Amino acid sequence: MTTVTGPDRTSNQQLDPRRWWALAAVATAQLMVGIDLTIMNIALPSAQRSLDMSDPTRQWVITIFALCYGGLLLLGGRISDLVGRRRMLIIGLAGFSLASALGGLATGPAMLLGARALQGAFGAALTPAVLATLAATFPAAAERGKAFGIYGTIMGSSSGLSLILGGVLTNYVSWRWCMFVNLPIAALAAAGVMYAVHAAPLVPGVRLDVGGAVLATLGLMSLVLGFSRAEVDGWGAPSTVGSLAAGALLLAVFLWWQERAEQPLLPLRVLRNRLRAGSYVAVFGLAVGMFAALFFLTFHLQNVLHYSPVMTGLAFLPLTVGLLLAVRIVSRLLGRASVRALLCPGLLTLAVALALLAAVRVDSNYWLHVLPVLVLVGFGSGWVLIVANSTATLGAGPDTGVAGAMVMTSQQIGASVGTALLTTIAATAAAGHSAADSVRGMNIAGLWAAGIVLAGAAIVFVLAGRQQPPPGRPTARRRPS
């Protein structure tokens, strides 16, 4: 007789009646983290005046969040596997809300920077637990695509929402409410977690790889710091070169350590799985392209087209429309098409969007030239993120937390690399401060970003071979009768 094994094994078991509430709770938690990745960009000028920050200090309000978030994701993923995802969700939400309150009450730059660092650290604790909860709550292919589609929609809409929310709160209330707004969101998410997320049994005898945690955290932080300093100080600056070299060395030692550790922080079997490796490469390429488009278009809309912060946020809404459309389509294809057939079209769509970005001119119309870019960026990004998150956490077992954390780590490193590399290329190409110079720099950077995304698509095509099973598809196995 034929027996179905794998992710759909739970199809004959009773489904958790609160699973959709659990999805709403963890998606709300991740929405809060996503909003805080960019909400302070718009609030920063007001915060700088209010707290009398210098220009170099101002940059650290953004950098220190990315530094702690990107550097601690792997550690957060492994701790989530060790202490339990439900407990980690509560810890992350409580810590993030307290850090937000501290930032909103900041009386000086040091207090705000400390709060942003804590936000990044607790965000790194929260995100892997969110993905692990989704993977455990929706193991069956029939609902997995829909669940990750809803999650991807909420996560993808966070950028546009943060721009609108940041503009409205800064203009009409105070920049401090860009921090305080997290308190009701965290309370709502925590109530949902307490109600709907069940505690999973812990695996006995598992220990934390302290050496691996130190090496990975310092290595990732050094890389993020190096790329962020490259944007400000240049690629040849000692701070940039030193940070990047230290990061590369520490991560090389980290991989060596993981081969020899009894209970590694990042079991290399996670990376050796071709489908997961392809997902991580896809998300890295996606982050380079998506964050480049968002970065350059934010300045283009405000400095060239002279949109207000609120209007800029509203102008980004078509990105969410494209993302919703991608979610609706790709959610139905999960488990029916191969990973390669799903990831590559999403990356190619993003590459087309970036090529169109390279065609925008000073006198280009928003509706004819900018809007198509935003729709395609949203479509390609939503498509790739849903497939990558589903694939990375599928069948990962005790490695689910760290496998999911690698998705966001790839995204953070890609965003850091993309922002630093492409802004440097744009500044070199611009060779001036006029609107025409700015647009020329954006055009050249768009072409480079398209090339990077195309290279990522080629690597994914090779890694995620067609012989590999697609995410969520049940496998049939014959047993002797």
Secondary structure, DSSP 8 states (H G I E B T S, - for coil): -EEEESGGGGGGS---TTHHHHHHHHHHHHHHHHHHHHHHHHHHHHHHHHHT--HHHHHHHHHHHHHHHHHHHHHHHHHHHHH-HHHHHHHHHHHHHHHHHHHHT--SHHHHHHHHHHHHHHHHHHHHHHHHHHHHH--SHHHHHHHHHHHHHHHHTHHHHHHHHHHHHHHHT-TTHHHHTHHHHHHHHHHHHHHH-------TT----HHHHHHHHHHHHHHHHHHHHHHHH-TTSHHHHHHHHHHHHHHHHHHHHHHH-SS-SS-HHHHHSHHHHHHHHHHHHHHHHHHHHHHHHHHIIIIIS---HHHHHHHTHHHHHHHHHHHHHHHHHTTTS-HHHHHHHHHHHHHHHHHHHTT--TT--IIIIIHHHHHHHHHHHHHHHHHHHHHHHTT-GGGHHHHHHHHHHHHHHHHHHHHHHHHHHHHHHH-SSSHHHHHHHHHHHHHHHHHHHHHHHHHHHHHS-TTS--TT--EEEE---
